[in-house]
């Protein structure tokens, strides 16, 4: 039973976070919130994932992305898998135009 309660708490916390993020249009507030929630390393990894999406959308190969970002091919491969599985072209159709490398 404790595991079920934890799962419910996790679901509630995540739903609350999504609600806050969707209603907040104050960039300074969003930055402060992400700084509180994510370590510097996690923020860098998130930025890398978004950049990987952008470069994939622009047609760059996984090896080129790995070399350009200085990350392992496995990191890029995981990003490419997520890109395909989650239809990033539909979710973030202009990411390639908004993230410049």
N, C-alpha and C positions, 0 to 999 in steps of 0.2 A: 503493500500500500504506500509506503513512503515514496517509492519511485514514481507511482502514479501522481502523487501530490507534487513532486518536483517537476514532472513533465508539464503539469497544469500550470505551475508557477512560471516555468520557462515560457510556455505558450503565452501566458498573460503578459509577462514582461516584454516579450517580443512584439506582441500586438500593441502594447502601450507605446513602445518605441516607434513603431511604424505610424501610429496615430500622431505622435508628437512631430516626427519628421515631415509628415504630409501636411501638417497645419502650420509649420514654421516657415516663414519667408524671410526671416531676419538672418542674414549670412553670418553676422558676428555670433549670434546665438547658436547657429549650427556648428560653427567652428569650435566654440567653447564646448558644446555637447560632444562632438567627435573627439576633442582633446581629452575629455573626461573618460570617454568610453574606450578609446583605442590607444595603445602604446604607440610610440614613434615608429617602431618596426611594423606594427599592424597597419598604420596609416601609409607607410611606404609600400607595403605589400598590396594594399587596396589601390593605391595610385598606379602601381605597376600593372595590376590586373586590368584596370581601366585603359591604360596605355597599350597593353597587349591587345585588348579588344579593338582599340582604334587602329592599330597597325594591321591587324588581321583584316579589318574592314577595308583598309586601303590596299589590300592585296599583298602585303609583305609576307615572306615565308617565315616559318617558325625559327629556322636557323638564323635568318637575318635579324629577327626580333631579339633572339637570345644574345647575339653579338652586340646589337645596338644598345640594349638595356643593361648588358652585363649580368644577366641572370641565366640560370641553368636552363637547358632545353626542357627538362622536366617541368619547370615552372611555366614555361611557355606552352607546353603540351597540355597541362592542366587548364590553363587559360583558354586554349583553343577548344578543348573538350567542353568547357562551360559555355563558350561562345556558341558552339553548335547546339548543345542540349537546351539552352535557354533562349534560343532565337534572339540573340543580342541585336541583330540587324533590325528587328521589329521593336525591341524594347528601347534601344538607344540608337535610332537610325542615323543620327548625325554626329556620333561620338568622334569619328575620324576627322571631321571638320573642326571640332571644338578642342581637341587635344593635340597640340602641335608638338612635334619632336624635332 
